Amino acid sequence: MKEEPAAPTPIILGIDDLRPLPRATRIARTSYEGIQLLQEHRDSFIDELWLDHDLGGDDSIMPVVTLLEEAAFNRRPFHIGTVFVHSANPIGAETVVRSLTRWNYQVRRATA
């Protein structure tokens, strides 16, 4: 009897300064690390991307959002199944949702 090949492990990335995000396969704690993480997966399908707006101090998710927007503007969007925005900052979270939805990313508000 032939054994079925194992399904590939989903790629679930998280960018959050504090939360453990147990479903994530990789976590970045700053926007700089988040940009690096996305660049490492540039040519991969990312099943889920979890974003927190406030990343501690003066850092926020907005540099990451800009990267995603610019990629879509240049007709080379990142291949992401769903972007989940989980933030205690409702105005910041809504800004992220609006910005990424505008560029046809599938975005949902969520709790982490």
C-alpha positions in Angstrom: 0.0 0.0 0.0 1.4 3.4 -1.0 1.6 6.0 1.7 0.2 9.5 1.0 2.7 12.3 1.2 2.3 14.5 4.2 0.6 17.8 3.7 2.9 20.7 3.8 3.1 22.6 7.2 1.1 25.8 6.9 3.1 29.0 7.0 1.6 31.2 9.8 3.5 34.3 10.5 2.9 36.7 13.4 4.2 40.2 14.1 3.4 41.2 17.7 5.6 42.6 20.4 4.0 40.7 23.3 1.6 37.9 22.5 2.9 34.3 22.1 0.6 33.5 19.1 0.7 29.8 19.6 -0.5 29.0 16.0 2.4 31.0 14.4 5.3 29.1 12.9 7.4 32.2 13.1 7.0 35.5 15.1 8.6 38.9 14.7 8.6 41.3 17.6 9.3 44.6 15.8 8.3 46.1 12.4 11.9 45.7 11.2 11.9 42.0 12.1 8.4 41.8 10.5 9.7 43.2 7.2 12.7 40.8 7.3 10.3 37.9 8.0 8.0 38.8 5.1 11.0 39.2 2.7 12.2 35.7 3.7 8.8 34.3 2.6 8.5 36.6 -0.5 8.0 33.8 -2.9 6.0 31.5 -0.6 2.4 31.2 0.1 1.7 32.5 3.6 -1.4 30.8 4.9 -2.0 33.3 7.7 -0.4 36.6 8.7 -1.2 38.0 12.2 -0.6 41.7 12.7 -0.7 43.8 15.9 -0.8 47.5 15.4 1.2 48.7 18.4 4.7 47.1 18.7 6.1 48.9 21.7 7.5 52.3 22.1 7.2 54.3 18.9 7.1 51.2 16.7 4.0 50.2 14.9 2.9 47.8 12.2 2.7 50.6 9.6 6.1 50.0 8.0 5.0 46.4 7.3 1.6 47.6 5.9 3.5 50.0 3.6 5.6 47.0 2.4 2.5 45.1 1.6 0.8 48.1 -0.1 3.9 48.8 -2.2 4.1 45.2 -3.3 0.5 45.3 -4.4 0.9 48.7 -6.1 3.8 47.2 -8.1 1.5 44.3 -9.1 3.5 41.8 -7.1 1.4 41.4 -3.9 2.5 39.0 -1.3 0.6 35.7 -1.5 -1.3 35.6 1.8 -4.4 33.5 2.5 -5.7 35.7 5.3 -4.3 38.7 7.2 -5.6 38.8 10.8 -5.4 42.1 12.6 -5.5 41.6 16.4 -4.9 44.9 18.2 -6.1 46.5 21.4 -5.9 49.8 19.4 -9.2 50.0 17.5 -8.3 53.0 15.4 -4.9 51.6 14.5 -6.5 48.2 13.7 -9.1 49.8 11.5 -6.4 51.7 9.6 -4.6 48.5 8.9 -7.8 46.7 7.8 -8.8 49.6 5.5 -5.3 49.9 4.0 -4.8 46.3 3.2 -8.4 45.7 2.0 -7.9 48.5 -0.5 -5.2 46.4 -2.1 -7.3 43.2 -2.2 -5.6 41.4 0.7 -8.1 39.2 2.6 -8.2 40.9 6.0 -10.2 40.1 9.1 -10.3 41.5 12.6 -9.5 38.9 15.2 -8.5 38.3 18.8 -5.2 36.6 19.3 
